[in-house]
Amino acid sequence: MPIGIPDKVKVAVKGRHVTVEGPKGKLEWDLPPRTEVEQEGTRLTVKRLGNDAEARAMHGLGRAILQNMVKGVSVGFSRRLEIHGVGFKAAVKGSEITLNLGYSHPIVYAIPPLVTIKVEESTKLLIEGPDKQKVGQVASEIRSYYPPEPYKGKGVRYTDERIIRKEGKTVQ
């Protein structure tokens, strides 16, 4: 399937190296082996060199990543996190986010380039950026500092995540 290129997005193909530039940023990537890409006006077509399992897998990978790059520089990607727990909060200062998650010390996380984090109500985080992989990675790393626990539900979780609660021990 060809990938449609929106009006505001510029794509440059030099051999196996693809550069995509748009209003949300600029992304570069080298195609996987056994694939090639052709640009025909406002469409990108990924073609495979061969028909074995590896070539088919690399074809799908290359097409999916190029589609995400085009969508990322035009619309962008986002993940939402929620912090649950008494006294748990987050604050952004410059290029760092400070998380107070009930430990004896605050956790300071350096925000990577091309990713922005906004804190709403000190317990809701919005992570945005043009690179889908980086946005997901940042959200996953922040969640890993205090994953949600099943007894009280405290911790950092994705907004759409459902935590299955367990019943605690009963006193006899």
PyRosetta script that sets phi, psi and omega in degrees:
from pyrosetta import init, pose_from_sequence

init()
pose = pose_from_sequence("MPIGIPDKVKVAVKGRHVTVEGPKGKLEWDLPPRTEVEQEGTRLTVKRLGNDAEARAMHGLGRAILQNMVKGVSVGFSRRLEIHGVGFKAAVKGSEITLNLGYSHPIVYAIPPLVTIKVEESTKLLIEGPDKQKVGQVASEIRSYYPPEPYKGKGVRYTDERIIRKEGKTVQ")
pose.set_psi(1, 132.9)
pose.set_omega(1, 178.1)
pose.set_phi(2, -73.6)
pose.set_psi(2, 154.7)
pose.set_omega(2, 180.0)
pose.set_phi(3, -102.6)
pose.set_psi(3, 122.6)
pose.set_omega(3, 178.8)
pose.set_phi(4, -78.4)
pose.set_psi(4, 137.8)
pose.set_omega(4, -180.0)
pose.set_phi(5, -106.1)
pose.set_psi(5, 119.3)
pose.set_omega(5, 178.2)
pose.set_phi(6, -65.1)
pose.set_psi(6, 168.2)
pose.set_omega(6, -175.6)
pose.set_phi(7, -61.7)
pose.set_psi(7, -40.6)
pose.set_omega(7, -173.6)
pose.set_phi(8, -82.6)
pose.set_psi(8, -0.5)
pose.set_omega(8, -175.0)
pose.set_phi(9, -103.8)
pose.set_psi(9, 134.1)
pose.set_omega(9, 176.4)
pose.set_phi(10, -111.4)
pose.set_psi(10, 132.7)
pose.set_omega(10, 179.8)
pose.set_phi(11, -121.4)
pose.set_psi(11, 130.6)
pose.set_omega(11, 176.4)
pose.set_phi(12, -122.4)
pose.set_psi(12, 126.5)
pose.set_omega(12, 179.9)
pose.set_phi(13, -115.1)
pose.set_psi(13, 120.6)
pose.set_omega(13, 176.3)
pose.set_phi(14, -125.9)
pose.set_psi(14, 94.7)
pose.set_omega(14, -177.6)
pose.set_phi(15, 67.1)
pose.set_psi(15, -115.6)
pose.set_omega(15, -179.3)
pose.set_phi(16, -97.9)
pose.set_psi(16, -4.0)
pose.set_omega(16, -177.4)
pose.set_phi(17, -96.0)
pose.set_psi(17, 127.3)
pose.set_omega(17, -178.9)
pose.set_phi(18, -119.1)
pose.set_psi(18, 131.6)
pose.set_omega(18, 176.3)
pose.set_phi(19, -119.6)
pose.set_psi(19, 128.1)
pose.set_omega(19, 180.0)
pose.set_phi(20, -121.8)
pose.set_psi(20, 126.5)
pose.set_omega(20, -177.6)
pose.set_phi(21, -129.7)
pose.set_psi(21, 135.3)
pose.set_omega(21, -179.4)
pose.set_phi(22, -152.9)
pose.set_psi(22, -169.3)
pose.set_omega(22, -177.4)
pose.set_phi(23, -65.3)
pose.set_psi(23, -25.6)
pose.set_omega(23, -178.2)
pose.set_phi(24, -90.9)
pose.set_psi(24, -9.7)
pose.set_omega(24, 179.2)
pose.set_phi(25, 150.3)
pose.set_psi(25, -168.2)
pose.set_omega(25, -177.4)
pose.set_phi(26, -130.5)
pose.set_psi(26, 131.7)
pose.set_omega(26, 179.4)
pose.set_phi(27, -127.3)
pose.set_psi(27, 144.1)
pose.set_omega(27, 177.7)
pose.set_phi(28, -128.0)
pose.set_psi(28, 149.4)
pose.set_omega(28, -178.5)
pose.set_phi(29, -161.4)
pose.set_psi(29, 145.9)
pose.set_omega(29, 174.5)
pose.set_phi(30, -100.4)
pose.set_psi(30, 132.4)
pose.set_omega(30, -178.9)
pose.set_phi(31, -62.2)
pose.set_psi(31, 150.4)
pose.set_omega(31, 175.7)
pose.set_phi(32, -70.3)
pose.set_psi(32, 163.4)
pose.set_omega(32, 179.6)
pose.set_phi(33, -63.2)
pose.set_psi(33, 157.2)
pose.set_omega(33, 177.2)
pose.set_phi(34, 70.0)
pose.set_psi(34, 19.2)
pose.set_omega(34, 177.0)
pose.set_phi(35, -134.9)
pose.set_psi(35, 161.2)
pose.set_omega(35, 172.7)
pose.set_phi(36, -148.1)
pose.set_psi(36, 158.1)
pose.set_omega(36, -177.6)
pose.set_phi(37, -125.9)
pose.set_psi(37, 142.5)
pose.set_omega(37, 177.0)
pose.set_phi(38, -123.9)
pose.set_psi(38, 139.4)
pose.set_omega(38, 177.3)
pose.set_phi(39, -108.9)
pose.set_psi(39, 122.3)
pose.set_omega(39, 179.6)
pose.set_phi(40, -123.8)
pose.set_psi(40, 91.9)
pose.set_omega(40, -179.2)
pose.set_phi(41, 66.9)
pose.set_psi(41, -113.7)
pose.set_omega(41, -179.3)
pose.set_phi(42, -103.7)
pose.set_psi(42, 30.4)
pose.set_omega(42, 179.4)
pose.set_phi(43, -136.7)
pose.set_psi(43, 142.0)
pose.set_omega(43, 173.1)
pose.set_phi(44, -112.2)
pose.set_psi(44, 134.3)
pose.set_omega(44, 178.2)
pose.set_phi(45, -124.6)
pose.set_psi(45, 125.2)
pose.set_omega(45, 177.1)
pose.set_phi(46, -96.5)
pose.set_psi(46, 129.7)
pose.set_omega(46, -179.9)
pose.set_phi(47, -120.9)
pose.set_psi(47, 148.5)
pose.set_omega(47, 179.7)
pose.set_phi(48, -103.2)
pose.set_psi(48, 149.3)
pose.set_omega(48, 179.2)
pose.set_phi(49, -104.7)
pose.set_psi(49, 88.5)
pose.set_omega(49, -176.7)
pose.set_phi(50, 119.3)
pose.set_psi(50, 173.0)
pose.set_omega(50, -178.0)
pose.set_phi(51, -133.6)
pose.set_psi(51, 21.1)
pose.set_omega(51, 177.8)
pose.set_phi(52, -85.2)
pose.set_psi(52, 177.8)
pose.set_omega(52, -174.7)
pose.set_phi(53, -61.3)
pose.set_psi(53, -41.5)
pose.set_omega(53, -178.8)
pose.set_phi(54, -65.3)
pose.set_psi(54, -42.7)
pose.set_omega(54, -179.9)
pose.set_phi(55, -64.5)
pose.set_psi(55, -39.7)
pose.set_omega(55, 178.3)
pose.set_phi(56, -66.1)
pose.set_psi(56, -40.1)
pose.set_omega(56, 179.4)
pose.set_phi(57, -65.2)
pose.set_psi(57, -44.8)
pose.set_omega(57, -179.8)
pose.set_phi(58, -67.0)
pose.set_psi(58, -31.8)
pose.set_omega(58, 177.5)
pose.set_phi(59, -63.5)
pose.set_psi(59, -48.1)
pose.set_omega(59, 179.0)
pose.set_phi(60, -64.2)
pose.set_psi(60, -41.8)
pose.set_omega(60, 178.4)
pose.set_phi(61, -61.6)
pose.set_psi(61, -48.8)
pose.set_omega(61, -178.8)
pose.set_phi(62, -61.8)
pose.set_psi(62, -42.0)
pose.set_omega(62, 179.9)
pose.set_phi(63, -66.0)
pose.set_psi(63, -43.0)
pose.set_omega(63, -178.8)
pose.set_phi(64, -64.8)
pose.set_psi(64, -42.3)
pose.set_omega(64, -179.0)
pose.set_phi(65, -68.7)
pose.set_psi(65, -40.5)
pose.set_omega(65, 177.0)
pose.set_phi(66, -64.1)
pose.set_psi(66, -39.9)
pose.set_omega(66, 177.3)
pose.set_phi(67, -61.6)
pose.set_psi(67, -43.2)
pose.set_omega(67, 178.8)
pose.set_phi(68, -66.4)
pose.set_psi(68, -34.5)
pose.set_omega(68, 177.8)
pose.set_phi(69, -65.7)
pose.set_psi(69, -45.2)
pose.set_omega(69, -179.5)
pose.set_phi(70, -64.3)
pose.set_psi(70, -43.9)
pose.set_omega(70, 179.1)
pose.set_phi(71, -66.7)
pose.set_psi(71, -37.5)
pose.set_omega(71, -178.1)
pose.set_phi(72, -65.3)
pose.set_psi(72, -43.0)
pose.set_omega(72, -178.5)
pose.set_phi(73, -78.3)
pose.set_psi(73, -17.6)
pose.set_omega(73, 178.2)
pose.set_phi(74, -96.1)
pose.set_psi(74, -45.5)
pose.set_omega(74, -176.7)
pose.set_phi(75, -109.3)
pose.set_psi(75, -43.1)
pose.set_omega(75, -178.2)
pose.set_phi(76, 95.6)
pose.set_psi(76, 166.1)
pose.set_omega(76, 179.1)
pose.set_phi(77, -122.2)
pose.set_psi(77, 153.5)
pose.set_omega(77, 178.6)
pose.set_phi(78, -148.1)
pose.set_psi(78, 152.2)
pose.set_omega(78, 172.9)
pose.set_phi(79, -133.4)
pose.set_psi(79, 143.2)
pose.set_omega(79, 178.2)
pose.set_phi(80, -113.2)
pose.set_psi(80, 136.6)
pose.set_omega(80, 176.5)
pose.set_phi(81, -122.1)
pose.set_psi(81, 149.6)
pose.set_omega(81, 174.0)
pose.set_phi(82, -122.8)
pose.set_psi(82, 144.4)
pose.set_omega(82, 177.1)
pose.set_phi(83, -111.7)
pose.set_psi(83, 122.9)
pose.set_omega(83, 179.6)
pose.set_phi(84, -116.2)
pose.set_psi(84, 131.8)
pose.set_omega(84, 177.4)
pose.set_phi(85, 146.1)
pose.set_psi(85, 148.2)
pose.set_omega(85, -179.2)
pose.set_phi(86, -68.9)
pose.set_psi(86, 123.7)
pose.set_omega(86, 178.6)
pose.set_phi(87, 81.4)
pose.set_psi(87, -1.1)
pose.set_omega(87, 178.7)
pose.set_phi(88, -80.3)
pose.set_psi(88, 131.8)
pose.set_omega(88, 179.6)
pose.set_phi(89, -158.2)
pose.set_psi(89, 170.2)
pose.set_omega(89, 179.8)
pose.set_phi(90, -138.4)
pose.set_psi(90, 151.8)
pose.set_omega(90, 176.9)
pose.set_phi(91, -148.5)
pose.set_psi(91, 138.9)
pose.set_omega(91, 178.2)
pose.set_phi(92, -101.0)
pose.set_psi(92, 130.8)
pose.set_omega(92, 177.1)
pose.set_phi(93, -133.4)
pose.set_psi(93, 106.1)
pose.set_omega(93, -179.7)
pose.set_phi(94, 66.8)
pose.set_psi(94, -121.9)
pose.set_omega(94, -179.7)
pose.set_phi(95, -105.8)
pose.set_psi(95, 28.0)
pose.set_omega(95, 178.6)
pose.set_phi(96, -134.7)
pose.set_psi(96, 149.4)
pose.set_omega(96, 173.5)
pose.set_phi(97, -117.7)
pose.set_psi(97, 132.8)
pose.set_omega(97, -180.0)
pose.set_phi(98, -106.5)
pose.set_psi(98, 124.4)
pose.set_omega(98, -178.4)
pose.set_phi(99, -113.2)
pose.set_psi(99, 125.9)
pose.set_omega(99, 172.3)
pose.set_phi(100, -105.0)
pose.set_psi(100, 105.5)
pose.set_omega(100, -172.8)
pose.set_phi(101, -120.8)
pose.set_psi(101, 30.7)
pose.set_omega(101, 175.2)
pose.set_phi(102, 86.7)
pose.set_psi(102, 0.6)
pose.set_omega(102, 175.5)
pose.set_phi(103, -83.1)
pose.set_psi(103, 173.6)
pose.set_omega(103, -179.4)
pose.set_phi(104, -74.1)
pose.set_psi(104, -8.6)
pose.set_omega(104, -178.1)
pose.set_phi(105, -139.4)
pose.set_psi(105, 151.5)
pose.set_omega(105, 174.5)
pose.set_phi(106, -75.6)
pose.set_psi(106, 150.3)
pose.set_omega(106, 178.2)
pose.set_phi(107, -98.7)
pose.set_psi(107, 124.7)
pose.set_omega(107, 179.3)
pose.set_phi(108, -108.4)
pose.set_psi(108, 121.2)
pose.set_omega(108, -178.2)
pose.set_phi(109, -116.6)
pose.set_psi(109, 124.4)
pose.set_omega(109, 178.7)
pose.set_phi(110, -78.8)
pose.set_psi(110, 125.2)
pose.set_omega(110, -179.1)
pose.set_phi(111, -79.1)
pose.set_psi(111, 124.0)
pose.set_omega(111, -179.3)
pose.set_phi(112, -70.0)
pose.set_psi(112, 161.3)
pose.set_omega(112, 177.8)
pose.set_phi(113, -63.8)
pose.set_psi(113, 155.7)
pose.set_omega(113, -178.2)
pose.set_phi(114, 70.3)
pose.set_psi(114, 4.7)
pose.set_omega(114, 178.3)
pose.set_phi(115, -122.1)
pose.set_psi(115, 133.9)
pose.set_omega(115, 175.5)
pose.set_phi(116, -119.5)
pose.set_psi(116, 142.9)
pose.set_omega(116, 178.3)
pose.set_phi(117, -123.9)
pose.set_psi(117, 128.6)
pose.set_omega(117, 175.7)
pose.set_phi(118, -115.9)
pose.set_psi(118, 137.9)
pose.set_omega(118, 178.2)
pose.set_phi(119, -106.7)
pose.set_psi(119, 124.1)
pose.set_omega(119, 177.6)
pose.set_phi(120, -114.8)
pose.set_psi(120, 127.9)
pose.set_omega(120, 177.9)
pose.set_phi(121, 61.0)
pose.set_psi(121, 20.3)
pose.set_omega(121, 179.4)
pose.set_phi(122, 60.8)
pose.set_psi(122, -1.4)
pose.set_omega(122, 176.9)
pose.set_phi(123, -128.4)
pose.set_psi(123, -0.2)
pose.set_omega(123, 179.0)
pose.set_phi(124, -119.9)
pose.set_psi(124, 127.7)
pose.set_omega(124, -178.5)
pose.set_phi(125, -113.6)
pose.set_psi(125, 139.2)
pose.set_omega(125, 173.8)
pose.set_phi(126, -120.1)
pose.set_psi(126, 117.4)
pose.set_omega(126, -178.9)
pose.set_phi(127, -107.9)
pose.set_psi(127, 122.3)
pose.set_omega(127, -176.4)
pose.set_phi(128, -130.0)
pose.set_psi(128, 154.9)
pose.set_omega(128, 175.6)
pose.set_phi(129, 172.5)
pose.set_psi(129, 168.1)
pose.set_omega(129, -179.2)
pose.set_phi(130, -82.0)
pose.set_psi(130, -20.1)
pose.set_omega(130, -175.9)
pose.set_phi(131, -98.2)
pose.set_psi(131, 110.4)
pose.set_omega(131, -176.1)
pose.set_phi(132, -59.8)
pose.set_psi(132, -40.2)
pose.set_omega(132, -178.2)
pose.set_phi(133, -65.4)
pose.set_psi(133, -43.4)
pose.set_omega(133, -179.1)
pose.set_phi(134, -67.1)
pose.set_psi(134, -39.8)
pose.set_omega(134, 179.4)
pose.set_phi(135, -63.1)
pose.set_psi(135, -45.4)
pose.set_omega(135, 178.2)
pose.set_phi(136, -64.9)
pose.set_psi(136, -38.2)
pose.set_omega(136, 179.9)
pose.set_phi(137, -65.7)
pose.set_psi(137, -44.0)
pose.set_omega(137, 179.2)
pose.set_phi(138, -63.1)
pose.set_psi(138, -44.5)
pose.set_omega(138, 179.3)
pose.set_phi(139, -61.6)
pose.set_psi(139, -41.4)
pose.set_omega(139, 179.9)
pose.set_phi(140, -65.9)
pose.set_psi(140, -40.8)
pose.set_omega(140, 179.7)
pose.set_phi(141, -66.8)
pose.set_psi(141, -41.1)
pose.set_omega(141, 178.6)
pose.set_phi(142, -65.8)
pose.set_psi(142, -40.5)
pose.set_omega(142, 178.3)
pose.set_phi(143, -64.2)
pose.set_psi(143, -33.9)
pose.set_omega(143, -176.2)
pose.set_phi(144, -68.6)
pose.set_psi(144, -16.2)
pose.set_omega(144, 178.7)
pose.set_phi(145, -67.9)
pose.set_psi(145, -30.4)
pose.set_omega(145, 177.2)
pose.set_phi(146, -156.9)
pose.set_psi(146, 80.2)
pose.set_omega(146, -179.9)
pose.set_phi(147, -63.8)
pose.set_psi(147, 153.2)
pose.set_omega(147, -178.1)
pose.set_phi(148, -62.7)
pose.set_psi(148, 135.7)
pose.set_omega(148, 179.6)
pose.set_phi(149, -100.3)
pose.set_psi(149, 151.0)
pose.set_omega(149, -168.8)
pose.set_phi(150, -80.4)
pose.set_psi(150, -10.7)
pose.set_omega(150, -174.5)
pose.set_phi(151, -88.8)
pose.set_psi(151, -51.2)
pose.set_omega(151, 178.6)
pose.set_phi(152, -107.4)
pose.set_psi(152, -13.8)
pose.set_omega(152, 179.5)
pose.set_phi(153, 82.7)
pose.set_psi(153, 12.4)
pose.set_omega(153, 179.9)
pose.set_phi(154, -72.8)
pose.set_psi(154, 153.8)
pose.set_omega(154, 175.2)
pose.set_phi(155, 129.7)
pose.set_psi(155, -173.8)
pose.set_omega(155, 179.9)
pose.set_phi(156, -101.7)
pose.set_psi(156, 127.3)
pose.set_omega(156, -179.2)
pose.set_phi(157, -138.3)
pose.set_psi(157, 160.1)
pose.set_omega(157, 173.0)
pose.set_phi(158, -70.0)
pose.set_psi(158, 150.6)
pose.set_omega(158, -178.3)
pose.set_phi(159, -61.1)
pose.set_psi(159, -38.7)
pose.set_omega(159, -178.1)
pose.set_phi(160, -90.0)
pose.set_psi(160, 6.9)
pose.set_omega(160, -178.2)
pose.set_phi(161, -82.4)
pose.set_psi(161, 139.0)
pose.set_omega(161, 178.8)
pose.set_phi(162, -110.9)
pose.set_psi(162, 124.7)
pose.set_omega(162, -178.8)
pose.set_phi(163, -99.3)
pose.set_psi(163, 125.5)
pose.set_omega(163, 176.8)
pose.set_phi(164, -86.0)
pose.set_psi(164, 116.7)
pose.set_omega(164, -175.5)
pose.set_phi(165, -83.9)
pose.set_psi(165, 145.8)
pose.set_omega(165, 176.9)
pose.set_phi(166, -107.3)
pose.set_psi(166, 156.4)
pose.set_omega(166, 176.7)
pose.set_phi(167, -89.3)
pose.set_psi(167, 135.9)
pose.set_omega(167, 179.9)
pose.set_phi(168, -74.9)
pose.set_psi(168, 177.7)
pose.set_omega(168, 178.3)
pose.set_phi(169, -67.1)
pose.set_psi(169, 144.9)
pose.set_omega(169, 176.7)
pose.set_phi(170, -100.5)
pose.set_psi(170, 143.9)
pose.set_omega(170, 179.9)
pose.set_phi(171, -87.7)
pose.set_psi(171, 135.1)
pose.set_omega(171, -179.1)
pose.set_phi(172, -102.9)
pose.dump_pdb("model.pdb")
